[in-house]
Amino acid sequence: MLPIIDLIDVLINLYTWVLIIGAILSWLVAFNVVNTRNRFVYTVGDLCYRLTEPALRPIRRMLPNLGGVDISPVILILLLWLVRRELDLYARSAFM
């Protein structure tokens, strides 16, 4: 059971990094620091969008309109952090 918990922990960690990269890339595109006409930037942005949008969309629907500020990635990262904490507590209590 412990290898499965470790695998889930690694996947949550990787997904958190995809969220962070997607948020930073969206800021860089919004402020014209990078250009989506660059094929690499477009590919990375599209990949991050496709991976994170299904999880962020329900959070965005529940949040009030905050203007141009999107805090849904922060909320999702906090939720993923809570899941990781619960998995860690479960692993410690079940296997010690």
Summary of the structure (lengths in Angstrom):
residues: 96
radius of gyration: 16.2
end to end distance: 12.9
largest distance: 53.2
contacts: 223
relative contact order: 0.15
helix: 80%
strand: 0%
